Amino acid sequence: MPVIVITGASSGIGRATAEALAAAGHQVVLGARREQRLKELAARIGGSYRRLDVTDAEDVRSFMDWAVAEHGRVDVIVNNAGVMPLSALDRLKLDEWNRMIDVNIRGVLHGIAAGLPVMRRQGGGHFVNVASIGAHEVVPTAAVYCATKYAVWALSEGLRQETGPDIRVTTISPGVTESELADSITDAEAAEGMRSYRAKTIPAAAIARAIAFAIEQPAEVDVNEIIVRPAA
């Protein structure tokens, strides 16, 4: 039974992915800051959980070591944790920019740094990094968010080229998806624009199915990128 670590597992795409993979018979290991939500999710679907702050490199390393100690290996890491406090650049919301950099970029790097030695030792593995349609297009108020998600795309492509055939790398780029991401927007103009932008969404389960598809391919098949967005 593959062991799959999922960050940002307490809501949205992370939670839906945990539900889908557990239902398919995978062993899920859940990490997020909201521990009570993880506890409730794990009780419902099975799997193990532990509080995790992806912005803390030592916490991520400790989490990965714990996962290996609990299950003997880690086959897949889904680097999913992300935040999206949008605002126009002239609002100068430096704290929010830095928060996006810390979670969306450093969080993925910390997952790679903690997971890569594990996968090297065990002779294989699979990174699934959740980017965004924002890695491919930029809209007003989303410049910093899109920059962080383009960074996820670039990191994934570099990792793919550097690791060779034993470690697979997939970038998942969701379009507008039902989630709590927009709840972090403090700028009134950006929040209003996002209400219109998010008028048509797809369920988080659609992204979970894309992640499951990439994971469940044969070992010799590496699905490098999937873009999923509303048909509308």
Secondary structure, DSSP 8 states (H G I E B T S, - for coil): --EEEEESTTSHHHHHHHHHHHHTT-EEEEEES-HHHHHHHHHHH--EEEE--TT-HHHHHHHHHHHHHHHS---EEEE---------GGG--HHHHHHHIIIIIIHHHHHHHHHHHHHHHHT-EEEEEE--GGGT---TT-HHHHHHHHHHHHHHHHHHHHH-TTEEEEEEEE-SBSSSGGGG---HHHHHHHHHHTSS-B-HHHHHHHHHHHHTS-TT----EEEE----
